[in-house]
Amino acid sequence: MYERGFYVGNSCNDIKKQITMLDARLRDFTKQISERIEK
């Protein structure tokens, strides 16, 4: 069932996936920043 562009049903799993993806991006981002600060 679609609602305002969001797929409702497996939404919990999708949210978890998005959070893990964002978490990975955040880790990469902080890694890059710390590397720049060290240089």
Secondary structure, DSSP 8 states (H G I E B T S, - for coil): -EETTEE-SSHHHHHHHHHHHHHHHHHHHHHHHHHHHH-
